[in-house]
Amino acid sequence: MSQRIGKNQLPARLQDIAEEDHVFQNWAKTFSCTSELYFTPISEQQVIEIVLLAKKYKKNVKVCGSGHSPSDLACTKGFLINIDKLDTVLTVDDKKHTMTVEAGISLHKLHVVLRENGLSLSNLGSISDQSIAGVMATATHGTGAHYGCLSTLILDITLVTADGQVVYCSSSVQPDIFNAARCNLGALGVVTKVTLQAEPDFRLEAIQRPYKFPDVLADWTNVIHSAEHVRVWWYPHTDDCVVWRANRTTKPKEHKPTSWLIERGFGVHVYEAMLNTSRYQPALIPAITKLMFKTVHSREQHVVDDSNKVFNFDCLFPQYVNEWAIDWNDAPEALRQLDIFITQNDLKVHFPVEIRFVDEDDIWLSPAYGRKTCYIGVIMYRPYGNPVPYKKYWKAYEDIMRSFGGRPHWAKAHGQSRKDLEASYPKFHDFLKVRDQLDPEEMFVNDYLKRHVVSSATRQLEGAKL
Ligand SMILES: Cc1cc2nc3c(=O)[nH]c(=O)nc-3n(C[C@H](O)[C@H](O)[C@H](O)COP(=O)(O)OP(=O)(O)OC[C@H]3O[C@@H](n4cnc5c(N)ncnc54)[C@H](O)[C@@H]3O)c2cc1C
């Protein structure tokens, strides 16, 4: 075990940005760690100094973004670096619609600066609280048949590697490092800067309508292509679903007035109270789902607004989540199997099951690598105190997704083995090779990476040497 380092052993210039025994907790409070030293650097130079210190004292290092990953992906007992303060916009090219930013910038802040420059990101996930580095590290995605995950918007990356070197990469400069770094799981080093491709600012018109789920599954290909951005929410225990479609528009902003009582009063507060009650009476869950669908979600909804406001949603309350990616042609069968499992095993599960579409890409560890992808996300409400039983549901869901060659969302805790992950990513070993070159002493490795990714690197490389 390496010797413990106290704050007072640090060079004076690092003492002000260091905290001992910091407890890091992810957003949903499902994972936490106590890091020996927690740093909040304000410059790339400080990042280099921290990494060199970690090298000297043989400490593991992780970077946390906004801590939104529902897993231990960002956890370490060693040195934890939070680069929230590296959030400056460095350059904007208004002809090419690109922007170079420090990697700790949040998407919320990015939207403001992009809009000031007449720009927007082409696609987004459900929230904008994440850092751009965190989004990229996990191939965070939105939805849209012709839109890749957010990492596909990254044009170049600068990172501080385990030997304190600043490495720049892009599709033409050190392309292997670039291909690994565009979905890097925090395993290559500390990303300090990225350049992003944006597009001219746009508004979206979104229309949300109820459908019968079997009809949607039967008309799958048309549904996927029925708008630029399509997502489906299915309500387990029912054959109801909602399809949300959004297209770029030049129409003026429009919000049909909604009743606070229905949207927030019922849609959030009463719903949460009912979910809490159902902890003691799980048999109520199907009735709650039907009531919520009828009261809140079965109405048609229509909005025109700035793109980021339409892409983002209120994720309501802390949840257990699991989300895997499969070929979008296989999704109807996978969903039918999930429905049958829930019914035959009398499981009581919460809604919604969220279904989104992502175009294929060439990013080595992207779950959409080489295939047009459907992400299927399952959730269970996570009350404070008594956990709700979700493991049987998760196991069945994962078994089904695995049987369709599924790849788990890297940010979300999952039960996929290293062996299966190696088999499902054609460029897994290329990633490991780059990782091993940049971080031969495994400074950036944590328990998550040991479980799912890195030990195979060692094994593979040892195998290669023999
Ligand atoms: C409410 C909610 C909604 C979500 N919605 C979506 C969604 O719609 N689509 C989707 O795909 N995902 C979604 N996610 C998942 C989320 O986008 C990812 O977990 C994302 O990685 C979080 O970014 P973060 O800044 O919080 O990173 P963290 O969770 O803090 O870290 C994630 C990873 O990035 C690494 N990292 C962070 N910064 C750096 C850096 N500077 N250098 C190197 N590595 C770094 C960390 O080490 C870690 O490995 C959601 C999560 C929540 C909680």
The ligand as a MOL file (V3000), in Angstrom:
LIG
                    3D

  0  0  0     0  0            999 V3000
M  V30 BEGIN CTAB
M  V30 COUNTS 53 58 0 0 0
M  V30 BEGIN ATOM
M  V30 1 C -30.5530 12.4480 -14.4350 0
M  V30 2 C -29.5870 11.8740 -15.4460 0
M  V30 3 C -29.9030 11.9380 -16.7910 0
M  V30 4 C -29.0210 11.3920 -17.7330 0
M  V30 5 N -29.3780 11.4280 -19.0530 0
M  V30 6 C -28.5980 10.8220 -19.9660 0
M  V30 7 C -28.9760 10.7830 -21.3380 0
M  V30 8 O -29.9970 11.3200 -21.7310 0
M  V30 9 N -28.1560 10.1260 -22.1980 0
M  V30 10 C -27.0250 9.4950 -21.7920 0
M  V30 11 O -26.3460 8.8740 -22.6110 0
M  V30 12 N -26.6170 9.5600 -20.5010 0
M  V30 13 C -27.3790 10.2030 -19.6000 0
M  V30 14 N -26.9660 10.2640 -18.2920 0
M  V30 15 C -25.6190 9.7760 -17.9550 0
M  V30 16 C -24.5930 10.9240 -18.0210 0
M  V30 17 O -24.6640 11.6300 -19.2210 0
M  V30 18 C -23.1870 10.3350 -17.8890 0
M  V30 19 O -23.1120 9.6490 -16.6800 0
M  V30 20 C -22.0710 11.3720 -17.9600 0
M  V30 21 O -20.8400 10.7110 -17.9960 0
M  V30 22 C -22.0960 12.2860 -16.7650 0
M  V30 23 O -21.1450 13.3090 -16.9260 0
M  V30 24 P -20.4350 13.9130 -15.6340 0
M  V30 25 O -19.8250 15.2110 -16.0120 0
M  V30 26 O -21.3520 13.8940 -14.4900 0
M  V30 27 O -19.2760 12.8330 -15.4440 0
M  V30 28 P -18.9530 11.9120 -14.1900 0
M  V30 29 O -20.1040 11.0440 -13.9140 0
M  V30 30 O -18.4390 12.7300 -13.0830 0
M  V30 31 O -17.7670 11.0430 -14.7990 0
M  V30 32 C -18.0270 10.1560 -15.8440 0
M  V30 33 C -16.7240 9.6270 -16.4000 0
M  V30 34 O -16.0430 10.6850 -17.0540 0
M  V30 35 C -14.7130 10.7750 -16.5550 0
M  V30 36 N -14.3000 12.1640 -16.6330 0
M  V30 37 C -14.9950 13.2510 -16.2650 0
M  V30 38 N -14.2670 14.3490 -16.5130 0
M  V30 39 C -13.0920 13.9340 -17.0430 0
M  V30 40 C -11.9240 14.5910 -17.5140 0
M  V30 41 N -11.8040 15.9070 -17.5060 0
M  V30 42 N -10.9150 13.8410 -17.9790 0
M  V30 43 C -10.9990 12.4990 -18.0260 0
M  V30 44 N -12.0820 11.8300 -17.5950 0
M  V30 45 C -13.1180 12.5430 -17.1170 0
M  V30 46 C -14.8020 10.2450 -15.1360 0
M  V30 47 O -13.5520 9.8150 -14.6620 0
M  V30 48 C -15.7610 9.0940 -15.3390 0
M  V30 49 O -15.0520 8.0040 -15.8500 0
M  V30 50 C -27.7990 10.8030 -17.3180 0
M  V30 51 C -27.4720 10.7560 -15.9590 0
M  V30 52 C -28.3710 11.2850 -15.0340 0
M  V30 53 C -28.0290 11.2100 -13.5840 0
M  V30 END ATOM
M  V30 BEGIN BOND
M  V30 1 1 1 2
M  V30 2 1 2 3
M  V30 3 2 2 52
M  V30 4 2 3 4
M  V30 5 1 4 5
M  V30 6 1 4 50
M  V30 7 2 5 6
M  V30 8 1 6 7
M  V30 9 1 6 13
M  V30 10 2 7 8
M  V30 11 1 7 9
M  V30 12 1 9 10
M  V30 13 2 10 11
M  V30 14 1 10 12
M  V30 15 2 12 13
M  V30 16 1 13 14
M  V30 17 1 14 15
M  V30 18 1 14 50
M  V30 19 1 15 16
M  V30 20 1 16 17
M  V30 21 1 16 18
M  V30 22 1 18 19
M  V30 23 1 18 20
M  V30 24 1 20 21
M  V30 25 1 20 22
M  V30 26 1 22 23
M  V30 27 1 23 24
M  V30 28 2 24 25
M  V30 29 1 24 26
M  V30 30 1 24 27
M  V30 31 1 27 28
M  V30 32 2 28 29
M  V30 33 1 28 30
M  V30 34 1 28 31
M  V30 35 1 31 32
M  V30 36 1 32 33
M  V30 37 1 33 34
M  V30 38 1 33 48
M  V30 39 1 34 35
M  V30 40 1 35 36
M  V30 41 1 35 46
M  V30 42 1 36 37
M  V30 43 1 36 45
M  V30 44 2 37 38
M  V30 45 1 38 39
M  V30 46 1 39 40
M  V30 47 2 39 45
M  V30 48 1 40 41
M  V30 49 2 40 42
M  V30 50 1 42 43
M  V30 51 2 43 44
M  V30 52 1 44 45
M  V30 53 1 46 47
M  V30 54 1 46 48
M  V30 55 1 48 49
M  V30 56 2 50 51
M  V30 57 1 51 52
M  V30 58 1 52 53
M  V30 END BOND
M  V30 END CTAB
M  END
